[in-house]
Amino acid sequence: MLYEQSLGGGTNNALVVQTDYVNPISDKIKIEMGARGAFSSFVSFNNNYDKKSSSEAFKLLPGFSNNYKFTDQVLAAYTTFSQQIKKFTYQLGLRLESSKYNGDLVSQAKQFSNKYPFSLFPSAFFTYKLTDKQDMQLNYSRKINRPNFFQLIPFFDYSDPLNLSIGNPNLVPEFTNLVEVGYQNQLNKNHSILATLYFRNTTDLITRYQYKDKNPDTSSKPKPDSVLISSYINANTATTVGLELTSKDKITKWWDLTANLNLFNSTLKAGSVVGGGSNSQFSWFGKLNNNFKLPKNYSIQLSGDYQAKTILPPSSSGGGSRGGGMMMGGGFGQTQTGAQGYIKPNYGVDIAIKKEFLKNNTASLTLQVNDIFRTKVYATHSQDVYFIQDNQRRRDPQVVRLNFNWRFGKFDIALFKRKNMKGEMEGMQGAQQGMGQ
């Protein structure tokens, strides 16, 4: 019999300094500027021990144990200019950003560094009002997504001895260019539609891949000579072209319906990855949301969605608001090899029943049940030259929630809102951010 023990821990320190300036030159012209610095440091250790009998003392396994620390720094500044000229409104923005990452694998006396120089991130938003009820939009933005801590940290994860995982500290950020053309029409007070044609291209795609190598396990316990090792690499590109349609309809005084349909084609090019290649797939996503107002301050929300077969996102950052489909993010427990997998179709239905009471309906009680038919199963298929894998799980098991809400007093909600910078500062999260979708 073999006894095993694992001890780990760590500390995380973060400092964020930010300043913003707004100058409303007139009721139709506004200038905004700001700067931000995010600094973080992380120290982590993970020691593994084993022994062959209960009477022995645990012995440290050097090949299984790591002591790692890193520092991360992100500096950025932005400016935006917006103006309205009769029926035409526009906003131009520019963000300047730089990042630096330094890692130290203390247990192996190895240092890692990743410095990304200052890069420009332009954005432009144009709106033209065709009539009082119709307008057109044209938007462009460039964004950045940095590798997270688990993708960078060079620790071997031995939870599955036959499928080891390790981060890659040499990863660089991936960059995305997004173009959108939209049309909105308020048909009448009860019906409106929004159509958006979009194109998204991502370079230096952070991709999960596997390779076969000699088993790094140096312990005395029985082990295979070679194993599959999972890691991350910057692959080639990912491109999505799609059309999203949204309608809002007030069917009756007591029934509101919102429908969303997203048609898109995704293409992954991961030829630089061992076992990778190109893959293209047309897919679609649909959602219906119903709101019913009932007597005596009762209301019901009933929603359902369907996701067709979709290319498996090659990293935890895959997906996105348009054409990304469902977020079956990466993670050391799931194999995602460049351009070699897909998500199987899935659907689900959620319901919520709400009761408002007290004076002016200041209190409410809400009963929520998600996936009421237990159909929301996330199933994936992935393969490369070393394996074929089918994976199935329930991302959010069926849960019943009972929420109580009570509003009292008056306050200025604006005091608690952070400045909206069109999402341009979203990419400033440090590498200490964990995996999670």
N, C-alpha and C positions, 0 to 999 in steps of 0.2 A: 504494500500500500504506500502511496506517495501523498504526503501532506504539503499543501501550498499555502502561502500567506502573502498578501500584498498590502503595502502601506504607501499612502500618497497624500499630497497636500500642496498648498501653494498660497501665494499672496498676490493681490492685484491692486495697483495704485493708478489712479487716473486724474488728470487735471485738464480742464477745458477753459480757455479764455476766449471771450467773444465780445465784439462791439459792433453796433449797427447805427447807421445814420440815414435818416429819411428827410428829404426836402421837397415838400409839395409846392413847386414853383407857382403853380396855378391850379385851378380846378380841373385842368386837362393835361397838365404836365407834372411828372414826378421823377425824382432821382433818388436812388437808394444805393448805399455803399456799406461795406462791412468787412470785417476780418475775423479770423478764428484760428486758434492754435489748440491742438489736441495732443496731449503727451501722456503716455502710459508706460508702465513697467510691470512685468510679470515674472514671478519666480515659482517654479514647479518642481516637485520631485515625485518619483514613482519607483519604489523599491520592491522587488519580488524575492521571496524566500521559498525554500522547500526543505523537506527532511523525509527520510524513509521510514521512520518509526516514531511513535508518540513520545518515546523516552529521549530522543535526540533533541538537540537545540536546532532551531532554524538556521540555515546557512544562506547568506546573500548570494544571489545569482547575478553576477556583474553584467552578463549579456542581456538580462531582463530589466536592469535598473538604470534609471536616468535621472540626472539633475540638470534642469534647463532653466534659463532665464533670458528675457529679451526686453528691449525697449523699443517703443514705436512713437514716431513723431509725424504729425500731419499739419502743415501750414497752408492757409488758403486766404484769399481775398476776393471779393466780388463787387460788381457794380451793375446796376440796371437803370435803364432809362425808358419811361413809358409816356405815351402821348396819344391824345384823341384828336383827330382831324375830321370833323363832320361825321360821316358814317364809318370812318376808318380808324381803328385803334391798333396800336402796336407796342410791343415791349422788346427791347434788345438787352441782352445780358452777357456778361463775360466773367468767368471765374478763373483765377490763377491758383494752382494747387501743386504742392510738392509733398512727398512722403519719404520717410527713412526708417528702416527696420534693422536692428542689430540683435543677433541671437548668439548665445553662448551655451554650448553643450558641455557643461562643467565636468561631467563624469567621463567624457572622452577627450577633453581638452581641445574641442573644436569650436571655431567661431564662424558665424555666418552673417552676411550683410546684404541688404537689398536697398539700394537708394534709387528713388525715381525722381528725376529732375523736374523742375517747374514745367507744368503742362497747362495749355489753355483749354477751357471748356465753354464754348460759345452757346448761346441760346437765342432764339427768336420766336416771337408769338405775334401773329397777325390775325385780326378779325375785321371783316367787312360786313356791314349791316345791309343786306339786300332790301329788306322791307322791315316794317315794324315787327314782323313775326318770323323773319328768316335771316340767317347770317351764315357766313362762311369763315372757316378758320384754317390757317396754315401754320404749323409749328415745327420747329427743329431744336434738338438739344443733343449735346454730347455728354455722356456720363461715364463714371468710373466705378468699378467694383473690385475691391481689394480682397486677396485671399484672407480667410479668417484664421484664427489661432490653430485650429485642429488641422487645417490644410498645410500649415507652415511647420508645425513642431515635429522635429525628426525623432520621435519616439516610436518604437515598435509596439504595436498593440497585439498581445499574444492571446486575446480572449478566444480566438479560433486558431489552434495550432496549425491547421492546414491552409488558412487564408490570413496571413499576417498583413498588417496595415502600418504605414509610416507616412508622415507628412513630408513635404518638400520645401525647405526654407528658401530655395532659389526661385520660387514662383514670383511672377510679376502681376500687377493688376490687369484686368481685362477692361477694354474700352468699348462703349456702345454708342452708335449714332442712331437717332430715332427721328423719323420724319412722319408727320401726320397731316392729313387733309380732311377736314370735317365740314359737315353741313347740318344745320339745325333748323327745324321748322316747328313753330308753335301753331299747329293747325287751327286750334281753337282753345278755349279755356279748359277743355277736358282732354285734349289729345295733343301730344308732341312726339317728334321723332328726332333722333340724332344718328347720323351715319358717319363713320370715320374709316378712311383708308389709310393704312399705316405700313411703314417699312422700317425694320430694325436690323442692324448689322453689328455683330460683336467680333472683335479681333482679340488675339492672345487669349482665346477661350480657355478657362480653367477647367481641365478635363480629368476625370478619374479614370485610371487605367491599371492593368495588371501585367506583371511580368514574372517569369519563372526564374528562380535563383537558388543558390545553395542555402540550406536552412541555417539562419544565424543563431539558432538555439544551441548554446554550448553546455547545457545542463546534462546530467547523467541519465535522465529519464529517457525511455524509448521515444524515438522521433524519426520522421522521414528524412531522407538525405536532401531532398529538394522540396520547396514549397512555392505556392503562388503568393506574391507580395503585391498589395494594392497601394497605390500612391496617386499623386496628382502631377499634372504637367500642363504647361501652356501649349495648347494645340493650335489649330488653324482658326477657322471662323464658323460662326453660326448666323444664319439669315432667316428672317421671318417676314412674309408679306401677307397681309390680311385685311379683312373688312369686318368692322364691328357695327352692329345695328342695335339701337336701343329705343324702345317706345314706352311712353308713360300714358296710361289711359284711365280716365275716371269713368268706369262702366255705368255705375249708378251712384246715388248719394252715399251708399254704404259699401261700395266695392271699388277699390283702386287696383290696377294691374300694371306691373312693370315687367317688360320682356326684354331679354338680351340674347343676341345671337352673334357669335364670333366665328367667322370662317377664315382659316389661315393655312398657309403652306410653310413648313419649317424645313430647312436644309442645314445639316451639320457636315462640316469638312474637317476630319481629324486624321488625315493621312500621315501626319508627323508622329502619331501615337502607334506604338507597337500593337498590331492587330486591329488598328482603326482603319477607317475609310470614309467614304461619303454616304450619306443617307438622306433621303427626302421623303416627306410624308404630308399629304393633305389631311387636315383634321378640322373639327368644329366643336364648339362648346355652346350650350344653351342653358338659360336660366329663366324661370318664371317666379315672380314674387307677388302674392296676393295679400291685400289688406282689407279686412272686413270689419266695419263698424257696426256693433250690435247694440240693442237697447240696454239701458241701465249702466252705461259707461263700460261695457265690455267690448273687446276687440280681439280679432284673431289674425295672425300672420301665418300664411301657409306658403312655403317656397319649395321648389324642386329644381334640380340641375342635372345635366347629362354631359359627360365628357367622352368624345369619341376616341378611337385609337390615336395615340399621339407619340411622337418620338420621345424617348426617354431622355430627360435633361441630363447632360453629361457632368454636371456639378451641382453642388447645393445652391449655387446662385442661379441655376437655370430657372426658366419660367418667366415671370414678369407679368405686368398688368395686361399686355396685349399679346395674344398668340402664344403665351407660354404654357397654357394649359394648367394642369394640376401640378402642385408643388411636391412631387415625390423627390425631395431633396436628396443630396448625396449623404454621406455618412459612412463611418467605418463598418457598419453592419450591412451595407447594401452595395452590390457590385454595379458599377456604371462605367462601362468602357466605351471610349469614343465612338459615337455614331453606330453603335451596335446593339440597340435595344429600343423597346417601346412600352408605353403604358396601355394596358388593355382597357376597353370601354368600361365606364362605371357611372352610376347614378345614385341619387338619394333625395329624400324628402324630409324637411324640417317643419315644425309647427310651434307656435307660441300663442298662449292665451293670456290676455292682460285685462285687469280690472282696476279702474281708477276710482278713488273715493276721497273723502274729506272735502273741506271747503275749497272751491276752485280746482278740484282734482289734483291737489298737491301731493297726494300719495298714490302709489300704484303697487300692485302685486302681479307678478308675471310668472307663468309656468311655461317652461321651454322643454321641448323634447327634440333632439336631433336624430336624424336617420331613423325615423319612426318605423320603417319596414326592414331595417338592418340589411340594406342593399349596398351601402357605401363601402365597397371593398376595393382597395388599391392593389391591383395585380400587375406585375411587370415581367417582361421577358428580356433577357440580355445574354449575349454570347460573344466570344472571341475565339482565338485559336486554341485556348486552353480549357474552355468550359462552356457549358450551356446551363443557364440558371433561370428558374421561374420562382418569383417571389410574390407572396400574397400577405397582406396585413390590413388591419383596420386602423386608419390614421387616428380617428377620433371615435372611440367606442360609443355605443348608444348611451347617452347621458340624459338624466332628468334634472332640471335646475328650477329652483323656486327663488325668485328675486323680489326684494322689497325695496322700494325707492320712495323717499320723502323729501320734497323740496321745501325749504323754509328760508325766509329772509330774502334780501335782494343784494346782488353784487354785480360788479362789472366783469363779465366773463373775459373781456379783452385783456385784463390784467394777468390771466393765467394762460394766455395763448402765446406760443412762440411765433416769431415773425415768419411769415410764409415767404420762402425764397424760391418758389416754384420747384421745390424738391432738389435744388442744385446742391444743397449742403448735405444731402442724405449720404453722399459717398464719403463723408469724413469720419465715419466710424473707424476706430482703431483696430489693429489686428487682434486685440484681445477679445473681440466679439466671437462668441461661440457659434457653432453650427446651429441652425434652427430655421425651420420654415414651419 
